[in-house]
Amino acid sequence: MKSNLRVVLPALLLLALSFQLAAPRVAAAQSTQAGSIEFVARVAPTDGVPEPVRAQTFYLLRKSLADIRSEIEAQDPPPKLDDFIDSLSVSPELKTWLKQHHTVELAGSGFIKKLDADAVMGVPEFYMAYMTRNTGFPNSGFPKPKYTEKDKTKNPEKYKRLVQEYHDAVYHYCKDNPDSMQGMEAEITDLNPSQAWEHLKYAHHQRVENKVLRLAQTDFLAGQTDSDLDGRGSLTNVSPGDYWLSTLNIPAQAGDVRLRWDARVTVRAGETTTVELNNLNAALQEPEQ
């Protein structure tokens, strides 16, 4: 009997030890077991019924597109308006006015509304445009200068006084007749830097977006699939973790609504995660083109 126990006990101990050693391996295998994602994407037009997003590529990313974009913009920040204004070949007075009004647009009704008599008289470019626009109309009531170029050399003090009186008269006329500023933008078209500013911002946007899309489809791509005619799609053999289901820069459209998604998805070992993509969880809703 004792000899049997001496044989059985070691065997039982080895069996127990083998279970203990195998348990962590089983747990590890379960924790790394792949999961899957099933999704359906629909877009609801304004006052309409939701429509399936058909034959659209959906990308599974390891980092959200918004976070990728933020990291790129931190490395390549957008242009600053004040720095752009400083680079312009215009008067210091005009640069100050542009910075104060946070604009580089020198055309349109919005520009005229920002003007007043002080700006017209204080900014050389505005003054020249205003004078060109208003002089030469004999019956308009616009002030006429009382000095001549001869006074400049013959009687400098008189010339200086008459010039100041004329400027004061123009200032009061402009202040009392705000409509006299209408059309000034036609005289400074060549100075308008708004188009150059828009080109600078667009070039930066394109540069950033190109980097974002390249990184999303290389460094952070975990998988991709196309939706079917019902707007459904699936991704299998996905390692457990957090992901983002994205359409990148390609919107899904239904009627007047265009949506992009950057939806967070959590995948668990051995489970199927279901996701419904709709207007409410879209990352971006674009205006109708």
FENSUL-V135432 format. One record per residue. N is the residue number from 1. RES is the residue in one small letter. PHI is phi as a letter, one per 40 degrees, with the letter a starting at -180 (999 if undefined). OMEGA is omega in degrees with one decimal (999 if undefined). D_LAST is the distance of its C-alpha to the last C-alpha in Angstrom with 2 decimals. Layout:
n={N | N}
res={RES | RES}
phi={PHI | PHI}
omega={OMEGA | OMEGA}
d_last={D_LAST | D_LAST}
//
This chain:
n={1 | 2 | 3 | 4 | 5 | 6 | 7 | 8 | 9 | 10 | 11 | 12 | 13 | 14 | 15 | 16 | 17 | 18 | 19 | 20 | 21 | 22 | 23 | 24 | 25 | 26 | 27 | 28 | 29 | 30 | 31 | 32 | 33 | 34 | 35 | 36 | 37 | 38 | 39 | 40 | 41 | 42 | 43 | 44 | 45 | 46 | 47 | 48 | 49 | 50 | 51 | 52 | 53 | 54 | 55 | 56 | 57 | 58 | 59 | 60 | 61 | 62 | 63 | 64 | 65 | 66 | 67 | 68 | 69 | 70 | 71 | 72 | 73 | 74 | 75 | 76 | 77 | 78 | 79 | 80 | 81 | 82 | 83 | 84 | 85 | 86 | 87 | 88 | 89 | 90 | 91 | 92 | 93 | 94 | 95 | 96 | 97 | 98 | 99 | 100 | 101 | 102 | 103 | 104 | 105 | 106 | 107 | 108 | 109 | 110 | 111 | 112 | 113 | 114 | 115 | 116 | 117 | 118 | 119 | 120 | 121 | 122 | 123 | 124 | 125 | 126 | 127 | 128 | 129 | 130 | 131 | 132 | 133 | 134 | 135 | 136 | 137 | 138 | 139 | 140 | 141 | 142 | 143 | 144 | 145 | 146 | 147 | 148 | 149 | 150 | 151 | 152 | 153 | 154 | 155 | 156 | 157 | 158 | 159 | 160 | 161 | 162 | 163 | 164 | 165 | 166 | 167 | 168 | 169 | 170 | 171 | 172 | 173 | 174 | 175 | 176 | 177 | 178 | 179 | 180 | 181 | 182 | 183 | 184 | 185 | 186 | 187 | 188 | 189 | 190 | 191 | 192 | 193 | 194 | 195 | 196 | 197 | 198 | 199 | 200 | 201 | 202 | 203 | 204 | 205 | 206 | 207 | 208 | 209 | 210 | 211 | 212 | 213 | 214 | 215 | 216 | 217 | 218 | 219 | 220 | 221 | 222 | 223 | 224 | 225 | 226 | 227 | 228 | 229 | 230 | 231 | 232 | 233 | 234 | 235 | 236 | 237 | 238 | 239 | 240 | 241 | 242 | 243 | 244 | 245 | 246 | 247 | 248 | 249 | 250 | 251 | 252 | 253 | 254 | 255 | 256 | 257 | 258 | 259 | 260 | 261 | 262 | 263 | 264 | 265 | 266 | 267 | 268 | 269 | 270 | 271 | 272 | 273 | 274 | 275 | 276 | 277 | 278 | 279 | 280 | 281 | 282 | 283 | 284 | 285 | 286 | 287 | 288 | 289}
res={m | k | s | n | l | r | v | v | l | p | a | l | l | l | l | a | l | s | f | q | l | a | a | p | r | v | a | a | a | q | s | t | q | a | g | s | i | e | f | v | a | r | v | a | p | t | d | g | v | p | e | p | v | r | a | q | t | f | y | l | l | r | k | s | l | a | d | i | r | s | e | i | e | a | q | d | p | p | p | k | l | d | d | f | i | d | s | l | s | v | s | p | e | l | k | t | w | l | k | q | h | h | t | v | e | l | a | g | s | g | f | i | k | k | l | d | a | d | a | v | m | g | v | p | e | f | y | m | a | y | m | t | r | n | t | g | f | p | n | s | g | f | p | k | p | k | y | t | e | k | d | k | t | k | n | p | e | k | y | k | r | l | v | q | e | y | h | d | a | v | y | h | y | c | k | d | n | p | d | s | m | q | g | m | e | a | e | i | t | d | l | n | p | s | q | a | w | e | h | l | k | y | a | h | h | q | r | v | e | n | k | v | l | r | l | a | q | t | d | f | l | a | g | q | t | d | s | d | l | d | g | r | g | s | l | t | n | v | s | p | g | d | y | w | l | s | t | l | n | i | p | a | q | a | g | d | v | r | l | r | w | d | a | r | v | t | v | r | a | g | e | t | t | t | v | e | l | n | n | l | n | a | a | l | q | e | p | e | q}
phi={999 | c | c | c | c | c | c | c | d | c | c | c | c | c | c | c | c | c | c | c | c | c | d | c | c | c | c | c | c | c | c | c | c | c | b | a | b | b | b | b | b | b | b | b | c | d | f | b | c | d | b | c | c | c | f | b | c | b | b | c | b | c | a | c | c | c | c | c | c | c | c | c | c | c | c | b | c | c | c | c | c | c | c | c | c | c | c | c | c | b | c | d | c | c | c | c | c | c | c | c | c | f | a | b | c | b | a | g | c | c | c | c | c | c | c | a | c | c | c | c | c | c | b | d | c | c | c | c | c | c | c | c | c | b | c | g | b | c | b | c | g | c | d | b | c | b | b | b | c | c | c | c | b | c | a | d | c | c | d | c | c | c | c | c | c | c | c | c | c | c | d | c | c | c | c | c | b | c | c | c | c | c | g | d | c | c | c | b | d | c | c | c | c | c | c | c | c | c | c | c | c | c | c | c | d | c | c | c | c | c | c | c | c | c | c | c | c | b | c | b | c | b | i | a | a | b | c | c | c | c | g | b | a | a | b | b | f | c | c | d | i | c | b | b | c | b | b | f | b | b | c | c | b | a | g | c | b | b | b | b | b | a | c | c | b | b | b | b | d | g | b | b | c | b | b | b | c | a | c | c | b | c | c | a | b | c | c | c | c}
omega={179.7 | 179.0 | 177.4 | 179.4 | 179.4 | 178.8 | -173.2 | -175.5 | 177.3 | 179.1 | 178.6 | 178.5 | 177.6 | 179.3 | 179.4 | 179.7 | 179.7 | 176.9 | -179.6 | 179.0 | -177.8 | -175.7 | 178.6 | 179.4 | 178.3 | 179.6 | 179.6 | 179.5 | 179.5 | -177.3 | -179.7 | 179.5 | -175.9 | 173.2 | -179.7 | 180.0 | 170.9 | -176.7 | 171.5 | -177.3 | 179.2 | 176.5 | 179.1 | 175.6 | 179.0 | 180.0 | -179.0 | 179.5 | 178.5 | -179.6 | 179.3 | 176.0 | -171.9 | 171.4 | 177.4 | 179.3 | 175.7 | -175.3 | 176.0 | -174.7 | 176.9 | 176.6 | -177.4 | 179.0 | 179.3 | 179.4 | 176.8 | 179.8 | 179.7 | 179.5 | 178.5 | -179.2 | 175.0 | 178.1 | -177.6 | -173.7 | 179.7 | 179.8 | 179.4 | -176.2 | -178.1 | 178.3 | 177.8 | 179.7 | 178.9 | -177.7 | -176.3 | 176.7 | 178.9 | -177.6 | 175.4 | -179.9 | 179.0 | 177.4 | 179.3 | -179.9 | 179.6 | 179.6 | -179.7 | -177.5 | 176.8 | -179.1 | 169.5 | -179.5 | -178.9 | 179.1 | 175.4 | -177.8 | 178.6 | 177.9 | -178.4 | -179.8 | 179.6 | -176.1 | 170.0 | -176.2 | 179.5 | 178.8 | -179.1 | -177.3 | -174.5 | -179.2 | -174.8 | -178.8 | 178.5 | -178.9 | 179.5 | 179.4 | -179.5 | -179.8 | 178.5 | -177.3 | -169.4 | 179.1 | 177.5 | 177.4 | -169.7 | -175.1 | -176.7 | -176.9 | 179.8 | -176.9 | 176.8 | -179.7 | 178.8 | 179.6 | 175.5 | 178.9 | 178.3 | -179.8 | -176.6 | -179.7 | -176.6 | -176.9 | -175.5 | -179.0 | 177.4 | 179.7 | -179.6 | -179.9 | -178.6 | 177.1 | 179.4 | 178.1 | 179.0 | 178.1 | 177.8 | -179.9 | 178.6 | 178.7 | -179.0 | 177.0 | 179.5 | -179.1 | -178.8 | -177.9 | -176.9 | 178.1 | 180.0 | 177.0 | 179.5 | 177.7 | 179.8 | -175.5 | 179.3 | -178.2 | -178.4 | -179.9 | -177.7 | -179.6 | -173.2 | -176.5 | -172.9 | -179.0 | 178.1 | 178.4 | 178.5 | 177.7 | 179.7 | 178.8 | -179.5 | 179.9 | 177.9 | 179.6 | -179.7 | 179.9 | 179.7 | -177.5 | 177.8 | 178.1 | -180.0 | -178.0 | 179.8 | 179.1 | -179.0 | -175.4 | 177.3 | -173.0 | -171.8 | -178.9 | 177.2 | -179.7 | 176.9 | 179.6 | 177.6 | 177.4 | 179.4 | -176.8 | 176.3 | -178.4 | -177.1 | 177.5 | -179.5 | 176.6 | -176.1 | 177.9 | -179.4 | 178.9 | 179.4 | 179.6 | 178.7 | -179.7 | 175.7 | 179.0 | -168.9 | 170.8 | -178.1 | -176.1 | -177.1 | -177.5 | 170.6 | -171.9 | 170.8 | -178.3 | -176.7 | -175.6 | 178.1 | -175.0 | 168.0 | -179.8 | 173.3 | -167.6 | 179.5 | -179.8 | 176.5 | 179.8 | 178.6 | -175.9 | 174.9 | -177.8 | 175.2 | 178.3 | 178.8 | -176.9 | 173.0 | 179.0 | -177.2 | -178.5 | -172.7 | -178.1 | 176.0 | 178.6 | -176.0 | 173.0 | -175.1 | 174.9 | 179.4 | -178.8 | 999}
d_last={91.23 | 90.65 | 89.94 | 87.29 | 85.59 | 85.64 | 83.71 | 81.27 | 80.28 | 78.93 | 76.99 | 75.44 | 74.58 | 72.87 | 70.88 | 69.74 | 68.81 | 66.78 | 64.77 | 64.16 | 62.96 | 60.77 | 59.08 | 56.94 | 55.88 | 54.83 | 52.93 | 51.25 | 50.33 | 48.86 | 46.84 | 45.31 | 44.76 | 41.20 | 38.83 | 35.72 | 32.27 | 30.86 | 27.38 | 25.08 | 21.32 | 19.53 | 16.23 | 16.60 | 13.90 | 14.59 | 18.04 | 18.15 | 20.35 | 19.58 | 18.77 | 20.21 | 18.30 | 19.89 | 20.92 | 19.11 | 21.14 | 22.28 | 24.26 | 27.29 | 27.80 | 30.97 | 29.16 | 25.95 | 22.99 | 22.95 | 26.62 | 26.24 | 23.66 | 26.04 | 28.91 | 27.21 | 26.19 | 29.79 | 30.98 | 28.42 | 27.55 | 24.82 | 26.18 | 27.96 | 27.34 | 31.09 | 31.95 | 29.53 | 31.09 | 34.53 | 33.77 | 33.05 | 35.81 | 36.12 | 38.85 | 39.61 | 39.14 | 35.55 | 34.82 | 36.36 | 34.34 | 31.01 | 32.01 | 33.19 | 29.90 | 27.75 | 25.74 | 25.75 | 23.90 | 26.51 | 24.64 | 23.15 | 24.52 | 24.07 | 26.43 | 28.98 | 29.11 | 30.16 | 33.03 | 36.55 | 39.94 | 40.79 | 37.75 | 38.46 | 42.08 | 41.63 | 38.99 | 40.40 | 37.12 | 36.33 | 39.91 | 39.92 | 36.68 | 38.10 | 41.43 | 40.03 | 37.96 | 40.89 | 44.09 | 45.52 | 45.17 | 48.80 | 48.32 | 45.48 | 47.91 | 46.48 | 49.31 | 51.39 | 53.07 | 56.86 | 57.51 | 58.00 | 57.87 | 61.69 | 61.79 | 60.12 | 63.27 | 65.96 | 65.11 | 62.52 | 62.99 | 62.48 | 59.43 | 57.89 | 58.65 | 57.22 | 54.02 | 53.57 | 54.32 | 51.76 | 49.07 | 50.01 | 49.77 | 46.31 | 45.18 | 46.47 | 45.01 | 41.53 | 42.00 | 43.26 | 40.73 | 37.25 | 35.72 | 37.53 | 34.88 | 32.18 | 31.17 | 32.49 | 29.25 | 29.98 | 33.11 | 31.56 | 28.50 | 30.12 | 30.61 | 27.07 | 26.19 | 22.65 | 21.13 | 23.60 | 22.77 | 19.03 | 20.08 | 22.54 | 20.19 | 17.65 | 20.70 | 21.94 | 18.74 | 18.68 | 22.41 | 22.31 | 19.59 | 21.58 | 24.69 | 23.24 | 22.09 | 25.42 | 27.49 | 25.69 | 26.41 | 29.93 | 31.78 | 30.21 | 29.39 | 31.61 | 30.15 | 27.21 | 26.66 | 24.30 | 23.67 | 25.29 | 24.29 | 25.01 | 22.82 | 26.06 | 27.28 | 30.32 | 31.74 | 35.52 | 38.23 | 36.42 | 38.76 | 39.09 | 37.02 | 33.72 | 30.50 | 26.74 | 24.58 | 21.33 | 18.32 | 18.27 | 14.98 | 13.60 | 11.65 | 12.89 | 10.74 | 12.24 | 10.81 | 8.38 | 9.57 | 9.12 | 12.50 | 14.72 | 18.48 | 21.40 | 24.02 | 27.69 | 30.12 | 33.92 | 35.92 | 39.62 | 42.42 | 42.99 | 40.33 | 37.05 | 34.25 | 31.80 | 28.28 | 25.72 | 22.12 | 20.02 | 17.75 | 20.74 | 21.45 | 18.04 | 18.08 | 14.50 | 11.89 | 8.42 | 6.26 | 3.79 | 0.00}
//
